[in-house]
Amino acid sequence: MVGVAISPSEQGRALWLSTIAFTVCFAVWTIFAIIGIQIKKDLGLSETQFGLLVGTPILTGSLIRLLLGIWSDQYGGRVVYTITMLSAAVMTGLLTFAYDYTTFLIAALGVGIAGGSFSVGVAYVVKWYPKEKQGTALGIFGAGNVGAAVTKFAAPVIMIAYGWKTVALVWAIALAITAVIFFLFTKDDPDLARRRASGQKPEPLSAMMEPLKNIQVWRFSLYYFFVFGGFVALALWLPRYLIGVYGLDIAAAGMVGAMYSIPASIFRAYGGHLSDKYGARAVMYWTFLVAVVCTFILAYPPTQYVIEGIRGPIAFSTRMSLLGFMVVAFVLGFFMSLGKAAVYKHIPVYYPDRVGAVGGVVGLVGGLGGFVMPIAFGALNDLTGVWQSCFWLLFVIAAVSLIWMHLAVRQMETAAAMEGVPVQYLPELPEMQPIHGEAQKGALAAKGAIQDWRPEEKGFWDQTGKPIARRNLWISVPCLLLSFAVWMVWSVVVAKLPSVGFAFTNEQLFWLASLPGLSGATLRIFYSFMPAIFGGRLWTTLATWSLLIPALGMGFAVQNPETPYWIFLGLALLCGFGGGNFASSMANISFFFPKAEKGNALAINAGLGNLGVSVVQFVVPLAITAGVFGALGGAPQTATVAGVTSTLWLQNAGFVFVPFIVASAFAAWFGMNDIATMKASFADQAVIFRRTHNWIMCWLYTGTFGSFIGFSAAFPLLAKILFPDVNVLQYAFLGPLVGAMSRAASGKACDRIGGGRITFWVFIAMSLGVGGVLYAIGMKGDPSAFPVFFASFLFLFAATGVGNASTFQMIPAIMRLEVARLEPQMSQPERVKQSDKEAAAIIGFTSAIAAYGAFFIPKSFGTSIAMTGGAGAALYSFLAFYVSCIAITWWFYTRRGGLLFDTEHGVSPAPARALPTPAE
């Protein structure tokens, strides 16, 4: 690309038009996955014949990849790509003239030309990007595999309405139009433009074929045989499998089959990024490990077991439900997509000038897997009579590939250790050793934790730090939102338990609403130190996965009114997993941003995370009124309120969050980063217990966040008791929504004005809000009592949200000043590092203490009502607490001479006097 200027717009146009074109080509290439089912029925084909029919286009598309890849290197991908698409469009249109099995096989050979487009697109796209961006570019292009899902979604609808011939004609026309658009709006690749400008002739075929003499190219291609060939084979076979196993119609089978095809395609774009970040070998290990587990689960035939138990026979079945199949297929497809990207990441690194030829070979071998395996699937069905036999074959291939790769890696590392060769000088995969030189050393290795992190330096922050920090922030937000949703789900569910047959008292219901706050607050004490010990990425992932336990447990427990109360108590405590996550999430995110942006970043993370409270109070009432999961979610319950009977699916309160938890956990593991300087032991962080301001901020943050989360947990049940004639659940979500949004929106103001000054006025506002609630409670029987009560609570929620942001903005500012005073022997960079560590730990610890508000506020209301018959006593105690917060904030931080006065008023303070040393 030397001497040829490339604009970002040209790069983007080449990449995205190539990707769209490949998507259409892939949709055509897999067309027999849908129309083949009708053709099988019309011709009365056996399973083996059907497998050969759907695999024949894959054979052509595989074999032609090598030649098309070479031509792309020689004559440019733009022209070859266009000709390939037009040829495939013609052959797909001619498919409508086939009349028997033989002519269908011949026509299928022509349709397969569309599959050869992959090697053309790879050779074309890679020449627009420098080496360090080629993995991501190829990953995006490879996501065009989603064309298989396009066919599964759209083709059944057209086929049912107009017949399979219309599907073929529509797909042919779409491909022809795509070819014309691609040719008109793209340019010749920079390599071809350079050769034309210099008068250089294309290299001969013999030179292009030279790399294919290397045996490692062929051994390396075997990985692609599984990750791509297995993907294509299942993409073709699953509609037939789903119809046979679950009795679905063709439209439903296509929709369910897309649950495999979509993740197996679109996440390929992410696989290139992960290979850069964690190493191609690590991605391959994960791919094969997960594939072995998933294919083993899918391969197990439905079996009836009868165990002779103590009280008689115990019978159970291993039959997998359709929902279970969809989940496992989604996971399998996701990891296969990562593996495809990891394999192709090697090609431009080792063969930068032969991407078309080598990519063609790798694609050829992988494509052959897509041809051979459907035939084998059909033959296994005919031989064994077991539908799951197709997964037997995939399990064997994945297991053999994993074992073979691991043994080869261990052998390479052992030999290198005996010769004294450092591990970092080795290739990621042993097959590449013969061609692994200086240019490839470390090119595909894991980058690991970020070693160089200097967010306070503007140049580093603008060029490198900001994109990484923002990615971690926006992955953290949904994880935290789900954590709050699971933490607060009982605040909604408890109000519905009596109506579906659970005979719990008001006191017992308040305990269920309170216990998640107690356990969540306690867990936060430990969680606040975990990111620095284990790394933010790992801990966020584990903490997100842990939410499945209470979510699933609740879904099963509420289906039976005979479920003992102690089980509900246990599940309420387990919901504290969600509450604990806040401390670790905030401590983790605080490391990524410079001081000037910490307040805003923490406000966004916490504010949008707090939305989980509002989400649960808005979504759950909707989810429990509909059979979202059908029969898979369990039978509905009959609810009776004031003599009115309705149908509820109370289990959906837990089940509805499960798919989002799984997706967020995967995103955290594969998208977040660790920062090396963040690592610290518990002993290193325990210094905060000697910091006076740690305990002061615990008191103040309990006043803001403790109030927010406590009122969120108590408000639905409190309002239901005080105003029984009002359908409170219609409005309950608005309070947490206002609080969360005010927190997210006020971060920048806190950075600009100062957290201390804002916190002072927040507590004054909260005191006024409590006064409004007390006034509303005293208006018994007045029609405006509930509107005043609700408006006062909304005002309280808004004030707590602003206070949540302002108190967290104060902590880093306080610790920058305190560390400079308490640790004068440290250099300036050391002080920044130490203050960031202490601020992160204090943020986590204060959030832990404040979270006890989720227990004490609901419990205080319950106790107040039980002892006095009303909520007034609890509210007067809250008012006294807020008055103490006003005094503390003014005395320590905002008065003239307070710690933050000079900082927040723009006054340059006098140099801090160092503490006297023991010698003094």
N, C-alpha and C positions, 0 to 999 in steps of 0.2 A: 504493500500500500504506500510505498515510498513515492513521494512526488505527486500524490493524488489527494487533494483536500476533500474531506468527508464531513458534511454537516450533520448535526444530531437529527435533523428532520429527515435527511436521506437515510440514515441508519434506521430510524424508527419506522419509516415507510417500508423499507425493505423487509424488516423483521415482521411487522404486523401483517402486511399483505401476504408474505410467505406463510405465516402461521394460519391465516384465514384460508388460503389456498390449500394448505395441507389438511386442515379440518374438513374441507369439502371432499378432498381426495380420499381421506380416511373413511368418511361417511359412505362414499361409493364403494370403497374396497371391502367394507363389511356389510354390504347390502344384503348378501345371502343369509345373514343371521336372522333376518325377518322374512324376506320373500321366500327363502329356502324352505321355511316351515309349510307354506301353502303349496309350494312345488312338490315337496315330499308327500303331502296328502294327495295331490292330484295324480302323481305318478306311482304312488304306492311303494315308496323307496324303503329299504331297510335302514337301520341305524348306521351301518357302515357306509352305505351308499350316500346317506345324508351327510355324514362326516366328510366324505370325499368331495361332495358338491360344494359345501361351504368352505372347504380348504383349498379348492383349486385356484380361486383368485389369489389366495395368499402365496401359492407356489409361484405364479407368474410375477407377482409383485416383489417376491424375494429374489428370484433369480435375475430379474432385470435390474435390480438395484446396483449391482457392480458395474454394469455397462453404462447405466445412466449417470452414476457417480463419476466415472472416468470422463465421459463426455462433458459433464459440467465443469470439471477441472480444465478440460481442453478448450471448450467453446463458450463457456459462460453459462451460469445457471438460469439466467432470465429466459433465454431462448429455449433451452432444453426443458425447463419447467413448463413453459407454455405449450410446447409440442406434446409433452407427456399428458397434460390435462386434456388437450383437444383429442388426442388419440383415445384416451380412456372414455371421454364423453361419447365419441362415436361408437365404441364397442359396447358401452352400456345401453345406448339406444337400440343397437342391433339385438340386444338380449331378448327383446319382445318378440323376435321371429323364431326363437327356439321352440321346438315342438316335442322332443323326446329327451331321454336322459343323456344320450350322446351329444346332441346339439347343445344342451344346457352346459355340459362340461366344456365344450369348445368355446361357447360364449363366455363362460366364466373365466377361461384363460385370458380373453381380451379385457374383461373388466379388471383383472388383476393389474393391468398397467398402472392403474391409479396408485397402487401401493408402492411402486417404484419411485414416486415423487419424493419420498423421504430423503433418499441419498442426494437428490438434486437440491432440495431445500437446505440440507445441512451444508453442502458445499457452497451454496450461494450466500447463506446468512453469515457463516463464519468469516467470510472475507470482508465483511463490513465492520468487524469489531476487533479491537486489540486483544491480545492473549488473556489479559486479566478479566475481561468481560465476556469471553466466549462461552464459558460454562453457563452463565445465566442466560445469554442469548439463545443458546441451543436448548436450554431447558424450556424457555418460553415457546420456541418453535415446536419442540416435541410435544407440548401440551395440545397440539392439534390432534393428538390421539382421541380427543374428546369427540371427534367426528363419529366414533362408534356409538357414543351416547346419543348424538343427534339422530342417528339412524334408528336407535331403539325408541326414542321419544316420538319422532314424527312419522316414520314409515308405517307402524301399525295402524295409525289413524287413517292415513291415505289408503292403505291396502284394504282395510275393512270397508271403506266408503266406495272405492273405485277399482280395487283389484291390484294385483302385484305389478302388472304391466305399467300402470300409471306411475307407480313408485319408480320403476326403472326410467321412464321417460322424464319425470320431474328431476330425478337425480342427474341424469345426463345433461339436461338443459342447464341446471344450476352449475355443473362443472364447466360447461362451455362458456357460460357468462363469466364465471370466475377467471377462466384462462384469459379472456379478452381484457378484463379489468386489470389483472395482474400485469399483462404485457404493456398496457397503456400508461400505467401509473408507477412503474418501477424503472430503474436504470440498470445498465450493465454493471456488474460488480467491479470494485476498484482494481482488482488484480487484472481483469480482462481489459479495462480501460488503460492501465499502465502498459500492458503488452501491446495493445494496438498503437498507443502513442509512440512506443519505441520500435515498432515494426517487428517485434519478436513473434515467432511462430509458436503455436502450441506444441507442447512436448509430445513425442510419439507415444503410442499405446504401450510399447515395451517399457518405457521409463515409468509410466503410470502404474504398471503392474509390478514393478520392482519390489515394493514393500510386501507384496503378498507372498513372497518367498520366505518371509520370516514366520516361523512356526508359532511364535507367540501371538501373532495377529489372530490365528485360528483358535488357539487355546483361549485367548481372551474373549473371543466371540461366543464361547460356550455360555458365559454368564448371561449374555444377551439372549441366548436361546430360551432361558427360563423367564427372565424379567419381561422381555418383549414378546417372545413367542408364546409364553404362557398367558400373557395378557390378551393377545389376539385370539388365541384358542378359546379362552373363557368368554371373551366378548362375543364370539360366534356361537358358542355352545350354550350359554346360560339361558336364552329364551326357550330353547327346546327343553332344557333341564327343568326349568321352573314350571313349564306346562305339564311335564310328566310327573314331577314330584309333588307339586302343590296344587295342581289342577287349575292354574290360572289361564285366562284367555290371552290371546296374543298381545293385546294392548297392555294389560297388567304385567305380563311377563317382560315386555320391553321396558316398562317403567321401573320395575324392580331390578332388572338387569343393569339399568343405568346407575344404580347404587354402587355397582362395582366399576363400571366404565368411567364414570365422572372422576372419582378420586384417582383412579389409575391413569388419568390423563392430565388433569389440570395441575396436580401437584408435582408433575415432572418439572415444571418451571422452578419450583422451590428446591428440587433435588440438586440442581446445579449449585445453588447458593449453599446448601448444607454440605456438599462435597468440598466446597472452598473452605467452609468454616470448621468442619469436624473431620475432614479427610474422606477421600473416596472409599477407602477400605472400611472405615467405621460405618458408612452408609450401607455398604454391601453386607457387612455383618448383620446390621439391623434388618435389612431386607430379607436375608435368608433365614434368620432366626424367627422373625415374625411369620414368614411364609410357612416354615415348618409347623409352627403352632396352629396357624389358621387352617392349613390344608389338612392337618391331622383331625381337627374338630369337624371340618366339612366332610372328611372321608369316612367318618364313623356312621355306619348304616343305622337306621332306626331299629332299635332292639328292645324287646320286652324282657325285663328281669323280674324274677320272683325269688325273694329271699325268705327263708324260713326264720321268722322272728320269734321273739319270746311270746308275743301275744297272737301269733299266727303269721300267715304269709304276708309279706310286704312286697307289693308289686309297683314297679315304676318303669318308665320308658325313656330311652335316650333320643327320641325323635326331636329334632330341632325345629322350633317354630319359624315361621316366615320372617318375623321381626329379628330373631336371632341370626338367621341366615343373612339378612341384609346388613346387620352390624358387622359380622365377621367378614363378609364380602367387601364391605367398605374399608375395613382395616387392611385386608389383603391387598386391595387395589391401591390404597394409599402408599404402602411400602414398596409395592412393585414399581410405582411411578418414580419413587426416589431412586430405586436401583437402576432404572433405565437411564436416568440423568447421570448417575455416578459412573456408569460404564462409558457413556459418550464423552464425559469430561476428559478422559484420557486421550482421545484421538487428536484434538488440535495441539495438545501438549507434546505428544511424541511424533506426530506426523503433520506438522503445520502446513506443508505444501502438498499433502496427499490426502486431504480430508475427504474428498469425494470418493477416491478409490478405497481407502481403508474403511471409511464409513459405509461404503457400499457393501464390503465384505461382511462387516459386523451386522449390518442390517439384513444382509442375505441370510446369514446363519440364524439370526433371530427370527426372521420371517419364516424360515423353514420350520421353526418350532410351531408357528401358527398354522402351518400346512399339515405337519405330521400329527400334531396332537389331536385335532378334531377327528381325524380318521381313527386314531387310536382310541379316543373316547367312544366313538361309535362301535368299534370292534369289541372293546371291553364290555359295553352294554349288551351286545349280542352274545358274548361268551359267558358273562357272569350273571346277567339278569339283574344287576344291582346298579341303581342310578348313581350312587356315590362313587362308583369305580373310577370316574374321571379324576376325582381328587386323590385316589390312590396313586395314580401316575404322577400327579403334580407333587405330592408329598415325597415320593421317592426321588424325583429330580431335585427338589429343593434341599432335601437332606444330604444327598450325595454331593451337591454343589457346595453346601456349607462345610461338610467334613473335608472335602478335597481342598477347598480354599484355605481352611484353617491349618491343615497339615502342611500345605505348601508354604504358608506364611511362617509357621513355626520352624520349618526346615530352613528357610531363608534366613531368619533371624538367628537361629542357632549357628549356622555356618558363618554368618557375619560376626557373631560374638567371638567365635574361635579365631577369626582372622583379625580381630580388633577393629572392625569397621563400625563406626557409630550408627545407631539405628536410624537417625535422621537422614543418613545418606542413602538409605534403601528406598526402592520404589514402594508404592502402596500395595501393588499386587506383584507376586513373584514372576509372573509371565513377562513382565516388562524389564527384567534384569538385563537381558542381552543388549537392549537399546537405551538403557538408563544412563544418561551422561550428566555433565555439569549443568546443562540447561534445564534438566528435569528435576534436579535435587530440590526437594521441599516444595515443588510446584503444586503437588496434590496433597500434601500433608495437612493434618489438622492445625488450625490456627490456635485452638484452645482459648483460654481466658485472655482478655485484652490486657496486654502488659503495659502499654503506653497510654495513659488516660490523663489528659490535662485540660479539663473543661474550662478552667479559668483563663487559659490562653486563647484569645479571640481567634487567631489564625487556625489553631487546632480545632476549636469548637465549630467554626463555620465550615471548614472543609471536611472534617472527619467525625467529630463528636456528635453534632446535632442530629444527623440521620440515624445514627446508632441509638442515641438516647431516645429519640422519638419513637423508633420502632419498639424498643423495650417498653416504653410508656403505653403505647396503644395495644400491645399484647397484654400488658398487666391489667389494663382497665376491665376488659370482659371477665378475666379471671377473678378480679376483686368484686365485680358486680354479681357474679354467680355466688361468690362466697357470702355476700350480704343477703342474697336471696334465700340461700339455704339456711343461713343463720336466723332469719326473721320469718321463715315460713310458718312457724307455729303461731305467730301473732294473728294469722288469718285462719288457720285450720282449727284452732281451739274454739272459735266462735261457731263453728259448724258441727263439732263433735256431738253435742247434745241432740241436735235435730236428726242425726242418723242412728241414734240408739245407744250412744255412750252415756252412761249414768254417772257423770262426774259433777262434783259440786263446783261452785264459783271459785272456792279456794283452791281446789285441785286444778282448775283451768288456769288460774293465775300462776300456779307453780309451773305448769307446762310452758306458759308464755315467758316465765322468768328464767328457767334453768338454762336455756341456750346462752343467755347473757352471762350467767355465772361461769359456765364452762368455757365460753369464748373468751371472757376476760382473763381467766386463769391461764388458758393456753397462750394468750398473747404475751404473757410474761416470758415464756420460753421461746415463742416464735420470733420475738423481736431480735433475738441473738442468732437465729438460724442462718439468715443469708450470709453473714460474715463468716460463719463456720463452714457451711456446706456449699455456698455459692448461690446467688439469687436465682439462677436458671433452674438448677436441680430442685431447690426448695419450693419454688413457685409451682413447678410441675407436680411434685409429690403432694403439695397442699391442695392443688386443684383436683387431682385424682381422689383424694380423701373425701371429697364432697359426695362421691357416689354412695358411700356407706349410709349416711342419713337419708339421702334422697330416695334410694331404693328401699331402705328399711321402712320409712314412713309409708311409701306406696303400698307395701304389703300389709303393714299393721292396721291401717285404717279400714281395710276391706272387711274386717270381722269385728262386730261389736263385742265379741267375747274376749278380745285381746286384753290381757291383764294391764292394769294401770302402770305397773312397774316397768313394762316394756316401753310404754310411752315416755316414762321418765328417762329411761336409758337413751331412747332416740332423741329426746329433747337435749340431753347432755351432749350427744354426738353431733348435733347441729352446731355445737360450739366450734367444730372444726372450721366452719365458715367464718366465725368471729375471730378466731386466732389468725387467720390469713391476713387480716388488715395490717397487723404489726409488721410482719415480714415483708409484705408488699411495699409499704411506705418506707421501711428501712432500705429496701433494695433500690427503689426508684430514686431515693435521695442522693445516692452515689453518682448517678449519671449526669446530673445537671449542675451548672455553675451556680454560685450563690445568688446572682442576680435573677436567676430563673427558677430557683428551687421552690419558692412560694407558689408560683403559677403551676409548675409541674406537679407538686404534691397536691395542690387544690384540684387539678384535673383528675389525677389518679384517685384521690379520695372522693371527690365530688361525684364523678361519674360512677365510681364504685358504689358509693352510697345509694345511687339510683336503684341498686338491687333491692333495697327495702321497698321503694315505690313500685318497682317491677313486680315483686312478689304480691303486693297488695292490689295490683291491677290485673296481672295475668292469671293468678290462681283462681280468683272468683270466676273468670271466664273459662279457664281450662276445666274446672270441676263441673261445669254445666254441660259438657259435651264429651262424647266418647272419642276423644282425640286418637287413641290407639286401638279403637275397635275392640274386638274380642281379646286381642293380645294384652290389653291393659287391665283386664278383669271385669267382673260384673258390676253394674251400677248399684248405688244404694238409694233407698227411698227416704227422703227427708220430709219431716212434717214441722212446719212453723206456723203457730197460731191457727191450726186447723187446716192449713193449706199444704197439700202434698206435692212434692216435686222430685225429680230424679237427679241424683248427683253422682259424679265419679270422683270422690274425694281423693282417691289414690293418685289422680293426675297432679295433685299439688306437689308430689315428689317426683313422679315420672317425667313431667314436662321439662325438667331441667337436665335430665340425663344426657341427651345427645349434645347439648351445648357444653356440658362439663367435659365430655370426651373430646370434643373439637378444641376447646380452649386448652386442655392439658397437652394435646399434641402441639398446638401452636406455641405454648410456652417452652416445650422441650426443644423444638426445632427452630424457634425464632428469636429467643432471648440470648443474652450474653452474660458471661461472668467477667468481672473486673478483678485483675490479680491484686491490686492494692486494697481491695475491699476485704480480703481475707483477714480474719482476726479470730483468736480464740475467745472463749467466754471470759477468761482471766483478763485479756486485753480490754474487753468491753466493760468489765465489772467496775472500772474506775468511775463510771457514771453514778454509782451509788454513793460516792463521796462528793458528788457535785450538788451543792445546795439547790441550784436552779432546776435540777432534775425533779426534785420533790415539789418545788413551787409550781412547775409546769404541769405536773401530774394533777395538782389541785385545780388549776385553771382549765385544763383540757377535760377534766371530769365535768366541769361546769358547762362546757360547750358540747363536746361529743357525747359525754355521758347522758346529757339531756336529750340530744338528738336521737340516740339509739334507744334510750329508755322510753321516751314518749312514743317512738315508732312502734315499740313492742306493746306498749300499754294502751295506746289510743283506741284501736278497734274495740277491744273488750270493755274499756272504761266507758266509751261513748255508747256502746250497746246497753250497758247497765244503767247509765244515767238517762239515756234517751231511747227507751225500748221501742218506741213507735217509729224510729228513723232507721232506714236501711243504711247503716253506717259503712258497710263494705263498698258501697258505690263511691264514697268520698275518701276513704281511709288512705288511699295511695297518694292523695294530693299533698299531704303534710310532708312525708319523706321526699316527694318529688321537689317541692319548694326548697327544702333544706339542702338536698343534693345539688340542685342547680345553682343555688346561691353560693354554695361552697366552690363549685367549679368556676363560677363567673367572677368571684371576688379575689382570685389569686393574684392577678396583675395589680389590682388596687392595693393589696397588702404589700407587694414588692415595692410599689411606688410611694405609698403613704407611710407605711410602717405597721407591722403587726400589733405592736403594743398599743398604739393609739386607737386602732380599730377595736381591739379586744376590750378596752375600757368601755367604749360606748355600746358594744355588744351586750355586756352584762347589764347595763342600764336598760337597754331595750328588752332583755329577757325578763327583768323584774317587772316591767310594765306589762309584758305578755302574760305573766302569771297573775297579775292583778286583774287582767281582763277575763281570764278563765274563772277566777274566784267570783267575779261579778256575775258572769253568766250562770254559774251554778246556783247563785242566790236568786236568780229570776225564775223560780219554780213555777211551772204552768204558763209562763209567758210564751207566746208563739215565737218571739224573737230570741228565746234563750239558746236554742241550738245554733242559729246563725252566729250569735255573738261568741258562743263557746268555740265553734269551728274556726271563725275568723281569728280569735285570739290564739288558738293553737297554730294556725298557719303563720301568724306573725312570730310566734315562738320558734317554729321550725326554720323560718327564714333567718332569724337572728342566730340560731345555733349553727346554721350552715356557714354564715360569714365568720362566726367565731372559730369554727373548726379550721378554716383556712388561715385566719390571722394568728392563732396560737401556734400552728405549725410553721408559719413564716418566722415567728419569733425565735424558735429553737436554734436554727443554724446561726442566726445573727447573734444570739446570746453566747453560743459556744465559740464563735470566732473571737469575741472579746474576752471571754473567760480563759480560753486556752492561752491566748497571748499573755494574760496576766499570771496565770498559774504555772505556765511552762516556759519561762523566759529563756531557758538554755536552748530551746529548739530553734532551728532555722525557720525562715518563713515558709518554705515548701513543707517542712515537717509539721508546722503548726496547722497549715491548711489540711493536710492529710489527717492529723489527729483530731482536729475539730470536726471534720466530716464524719469520721468514725464515731465520735462521741455523739454528734447530733443525730446520726442514723439510729444509734442504740437508744437514745433518749426518746426519739420520735416513736420507736417501737414500744418502749417501756411505758411511756405516758399513755399511749393508745390502749395498752393492756389495763392499766389502772382505770382509765376512763370508761372502758367497756363494762365495768361492773355496774354502770348505770343501767345497762340492759336488764340486770337482775333486780337492783334495788328500787328502781322507779316503779316497775309493775308490782313488785312485792309491797312497796310502800302504799300504793293505791289499794291493793287487796287488803292489807292490814288495816288501813285507815277506814275502809268501808266496813270491814268486819267488826272493828272496835267502836266506831263512832256513827256508823250508818251513812257516811259520806266521805268524799275525797278531799275535803277542805284541809284537814290536818296535814296530809301529805304535801299539799300545795304550799301551805305556810312554811313548812320546813324547807322546801325548795327555794322559796323567796329569801329566807335567811341565808341560805348557802350562796345565792347570787350576790347578795349584799357583801358577803365576805370576799367574794371574787373581785368586786369593784375595788374594795380597799386594798387588796393584795396587788392587783395590777397597777394601781396608782402609786403605791408606796415603793415597790421594787423596780418598776420599769418606766412609767410615763411622767412622773413628777420631775421637776427640774432637779438634777442630781441623780435621777434614776438611771439604771444601767443603759437603757435604750434611748434616753432623751436626746443626747447629742447626735446619735446615728440617725434617728428618725426626723430630726429637725435640721439636718444638714450642717451641724456645728462640728468643726474639727476639734476632737478632744485632745487634751494634753497627753503626751506620751505616758503610757501606764507605767507606774513604778513597780519594779520587780519585787516579788516577795523576798524578805530577808532570808539569807541562807543560814544554816545552823551555825556557821562560823561567826556570823554577824550577831 
